[in-house]
Amino acid sequence: EVQIVESGGGVVQPGGSLRLSCVCSGFIFAMYDMNWVRQAPGKGPEWVAEIKALGGVTRYAASVQGRFTIARDNAKDTLYLEMNNLKTEDTALYYCASEALNSRGQGTQVTVSV
């Protein structure tokens, strides 16, 4: 059974930082491209970042480019999202997902507020 569990969210002031983690099980994590997606209240899902299974190539949404960093530790079956210089518009439920497996976690809430 595929399981994806995110953690690390919280409340932070604008300009602050957070590091999200996503522990995966039930599949060979190293073989799958992984994504972070977010959904703000009243809005649809927004893709944030992707990291490829092979070579670790990354790409980012324009809205987070230069502020967020996606990474993976295949030995720990864990995906990360380092978020710096957070803005109020980054407030959302963040979840990690595998498109190939059509699976996602429950998400972790990030709130950026003064």
C-alpha positions in Angstrom: 0.0 0.0 0.0 1.4 3.4 -1.0 1.7 5.8 1.9 2.8 9.4 1.7 3.1 11.4 4.9 4.0 15.1 5.0 5.2 17.1 7.9 7.0 20.4 8.8 4.3 22.9 8.2 3.4 25.7 10.5 2.9 29.4 11.0 5.7 31.8 10.0 6.1 35.5 9.4 6.8 36.9 5.9 10.5 36.5 5.1 10.8 33.4 7.2 11.7 29.8 6.3 10.3 26.3 6.7 11.4 22.9 5.6 8.8 20.3 4.7 9.4 16.6 4.7 7.5 13.8 3.0 8.1 10.2 4.0 7.0 7.6 1.5 6.5 3.8 1.7 4.8 1.0 -0.2 6.8 1.7 -3.4 10.4 2.0 -4.6 10.7 5.7 -4.0 14.0 6.0 -5.9 12.3 5.0 -9.1 9.7 7.7 -9.2 9.6 11.4 -10.1 8.1 13.3 -7.2 6.3 16.6 -6.9 5.2 19.2 -4.4 1.8 20.7 -5.0 -0.1 23.3 -2.9 -3.7 24.4 -2.6 -4.7 27.7 -1.2 -8.1 28.2 0.4 -10.7 28.7 -2.3 -8.3 27.9 -5.1 -7.4 24.9 -7.2 -4.1 22.9 -6.9 -0.9 24.6 -8.0 2.1 22.6 -8.9 5.2 23.9 -7.1 8.2 21.8 -7.9 9.4 18.4 -9.3 12.5 16.3 -8.9 13.2 13.5 -11.3 14.0 10.0 -10.1 17.1 9.7 -12.2 19.8 12.4 -11.9 17.7 14.5 -9.5 16.9 17.1 -12.1 14.6 19.8 -10.7 12.2 22.3 -12.0 10.0 24.9 -10.3 7.0 27.1 -10.7 7.9 30.6 -11.6 6.2 31.8 -8.4 8.7 29.9 -6.2 11.8 29.9 -8.4 14.8 31.1 -6.4 13.1 30.8 -3.0 12.2 27.1 -2.8 14.4 24.0 -3.2 13.2 20.5 -3.7 15.4 17.6 -2.7 15.2 13.9 -2.1 17.0 11.3 0.0 16.5 8.0 -1.7 18.1 6.1 1.2 15.4 7.5 3.5 12.5 7.4 1.0 12.0 11.1 1.8 11.2 14.1 -0.2 12.0 17.7 1.1 10.9 21.2 0.3 13.1 24.0 1.7 11.2 27.2 1.6 12.9 30.6 2.1 11.7 34.2 1.9 8.2 33.1 2.4 5.4 35.4 1.3 1.7 35.6 2.4 0.7 34.2 -1.0 2.6 31.0 -0.1 -0.1 30.2 2.4 -1.6 26.8 1.4 -1.9 23.2 2.1 1.3 21.6 0.7 1.4 17.9 -0.3 3.7 15.7 -2.2 2.5 13.5 -5.0 3.5 11.0 -7.6 1.8 11.4 -10.9 2.8 7.9 -12.1 1.3 6.3 -9.0 -1.7 8.7 -8.9 -1.0 9.1 -5.2 -0.6 12.0 -2.8 -0.4 12.6 0.9 -2.8 14.4 3.2 -0.7 17.5 3.2 0.8 19.9 5.8 -0.5 23.4 6.3 1.8 26.4 5.8 0.6 29.8 6.9 2.5 32.9 6.3 1.2 35.8 8.3 2.4 38.9 10.1 
